[in-house]
Amino acid sequence: MAIYRRSITPGATYFCTVVTYRRQLLLTAEPFYRALKLAFRQVMDAHPFTMDAIVLLPDHLHCIWTLPPQDADYARRWSLIKRHASQQTRHLTAMPETPAMQKRRDLGLWQRRFWEHQIRDVRDFEKHVDYIHANPVKHGYVTRTRDWPYSSFQHYVERGIYPHDWADDPVPVSDKSNYGE
């Protein structure tokens, strides 16, 4: 069994990637979107954190969270979010296929693991926020960042951080990172 080492720093900011089981294209469908939105609200109420940026794509999501001081338990938050969303949509997903999945009572919506990266500094934060907001264009879902409805991009425009036409012109990609995809 693999041993995963995770960064655990109270009050830190983390970039995370969570993927659907077998890359099912479900998350932007209305029932899954609503269930995920509700799951985030429920977990944020019980275990507060700040959602700094997010993008939801059909088969995965990326987000940046800042945890409260003295709290480093993002893994528990992900577990709860995934569980709540899975339970609310269990009638819409395929039943677990393997005995191991059945033993874990896996509901077939999420990959078991998630990818996380602790944000190191302001430049690292900006780079990851840009990556999040450009992701729908990267995957070919839209040609302009502003046209993707499942993103925090519009909040960044409203706050004056991005211009409305940010990333409309193709820019050569110098960073080939795939940030957990």
Secondary structure, 3 states (H helix, E strand, C coil): CCCCCCCCCCCCEEEEEEEEHHHCCCCCCHHHHHHHHHHHHHHHHHCCCEEEEEEECCCEEEEEEECCCCCCCHHHHHHHHHHHHHHHCHHHCCCCCCHHHHHCCCCCCECCCCEEEECCCHHHHHHHHHHHHHHHHHCCCCCCHHHCCCECHHHHHHCCCCCCCCCCCCCCCCCCCCCCC
